[in-house]
């Protein structure tokens, strides 16, 4: 029963957490849109491998430290800068559009698995996310941190992330194919999403500093 509980808790948290709009999902969509399902799956494998390493590490650090405010602030600042950089990258000016398509075509030369490893490694916001969840779930006895049970929880989180991202990409592809939302609309306006995410991160950072 504990094995099932650890798996379900991990799966639900990561599944729900992976569905909201984020740059990992949209990069996956671009890969799928420009290639095929197999390459998308390789990309997702790369993403979840890094996530697995992060989650495994949180069990170790959760027992030895509490994430201090200075480290949280540094991670938040890096995330804001990174999101602004991506927003600028996707901004649809004529020059940026040509450059973006060239870079996208170049990046797709690399194995999608490697792309998944790289972009997931740059997703530093997952560190406080998973560290916070790990501390909470262990302290409240929602999961067991015993060795074998811990790995069942991690397996659940990885399958949840993989399933959530895959579902998001496939649904978005279906929507664009049906003409509900055109792919050009997404490509031309995706920068707004990243800019809003950066503003939200900035708001959260300022809110924490005031408290």
N, C-alpha and C positions, 0 to 999 in steps of 0.2 A: 504493500500500500504506500509506503514511504517513497519507493522508487517511482510509482505512478504520480504521486503528489509533486515530487521534485520536477519530473518531466513536464507535467501540465503547467505548473507555475512558471517555469522557464519559457515554455512555448508561448503562453499567453502574453507575457510581458514583452517578449521580443517581437512577436507577431504584430501586436498593436503598435509597438514602438517603431516598427519598420514601415508601416503603411503611410504615415503622414508624408507630405511633400518634402523631399530632401534631395540634395545633389547626387547622392549615391543611386537613388531610384531613377533620376532623369538621365544619368550617365548610362545606366543599364538600359533605359528605353532607347537612347541613341544607338547603343551597340546593337540592340535587337532590331531596330528600325533599319540600320545600315547593313546588317548581316543576316543572322539567323538565330534560331532558338538554342542551338548547341553552343554558340559563342556566348550567348547570354548566360547559359548555365555555368560555363567556365568562369565567366566574370563573377557570378554570384558565389561560386566556390572560393574564389580569391578573397572576396569580401568577408565571408563567414570564417575563414581560417584566421584572419587577423582579429576578428571579433572574439573567436575562441581563445586566442592568446591573451587578449585583454581581460576577458571574464575570468580565465584561470588565474591571472595575476591579481585580480581584485580579491580573491579569496585569501591570498597570501598577505597582501597589504592591509586588508580589512582587519586582520587580527593584530597588526603591528602599528597602525597609525590611523589618525582621522585626517581626512583631507583638509589642510589648513586653508584659510581664506586667501592667503597670498598666492598659493598654487591654483586655487579656483579662479582667481582674477587673471592670472597669466594665461590659463587655458581659454578663458572667455575672450580675452583680448585677441589671442591668436585666431580663435574661431571667427571673430568679427572681421579681422583683416582678410582671412581666407575666403569668407563669404563675399566680401566686397570685391576681392580679386576675381572670383568666379562671375559675379554680376557684371563686372567690366568686360570680362572675356566674352560673355554671351550677349553684350549690348549690340543691337542690330544696326550699327552704322555700316556704310558700304565697305569701308576698309576693314572693319572688324569682321563683317560677314565673310569676306573673302579669306581673311586670315583664319577665321574660325573653321571654315570648311577645309582649308588646307591642313590645319593642325589636327582636325578630327580625322581626316583621311590618313594623315601620318600616324596618329595614335592608334588607329585601327589596324595598322601594320603589325603592331606589337600584339602578342597573345592576350586575349581578353582576361585570362587568368592573372597575368602580370598587372594589367590595368586595375583589376579588382584589388590585388594586394596593395598597390600604391595608393589608390584613392581611399581605401579603408584605413591605411596607416596614417593618412593625413586627417582622418576624422577624430581629432583629439577630444571632441565633446563627448565621445562615448566613454571616456575614462571616468569623469565624475558621475555620469549616468549610471554605469554599471557598478561603480564602487558604492554609490548611495543605495542602490537597490540591493546589493549583496549584504551590506551592513544591516539594512532594514529587515530583509527576509530572514536572515540568520538570527538576529536578535529577537524577532517576533515569532520565531519557530515555524515560519511558513515553509522553510526548507531545512534539510539537514546538511551540514557541511562535512559529514564523514566522507572519507576518500571515495568510496564507490558511489555513494549518493550524490556527491558533488559533481561527478562526471555525468551522471544521468541528467542533472539540472543543466549543465553546460550543453549536453546534446539537445535538450529541449529548446534552449535559447537559440542554438544554431539552426535547428529545423524551423523554428518560428520566424527568424529573420529571413531565411532562404524562402520560405513559403510566402511570407508577407511581401517581400520585394518582387518575387515572381508574379504573384497575383496582381500587384500594382502595375507592373510593366505590361502584362497581357491585357488587363482591362483598359489601360491607356491606349494600347495599340488598337484594340477593338473599337474604342471610341473614335479614334482618328480615322480608322478605315471606314466607319459608317458616316463620316462627315459631320458628326456632332461638333467636334473640334478639329480643325485642320492641324496637320503637323507643322505647317508654317506659322500658325498662330502660336503654338507652343514654343517653337524655336525663336520667334521674334519677341516673345514676352516672358520667357523663362528668367531673364535677368531681373525682372521685377520681383519674382519669388525670392531669389537669393538676396536681393537688397532688403526686402521686408524681413527676411530671416536675420540679416545682420542688424537691422534696427531693433528687432525683438531681443536679440542677444545683448545689444547695447542697453536697452531699457532694463533688462534683468540685471545687468552689471551695475547700473546706476542705482537701481532699487536696493540691491544688496549693500552698496556702500553707504546708503542713507540709514539703514537699519543698524 
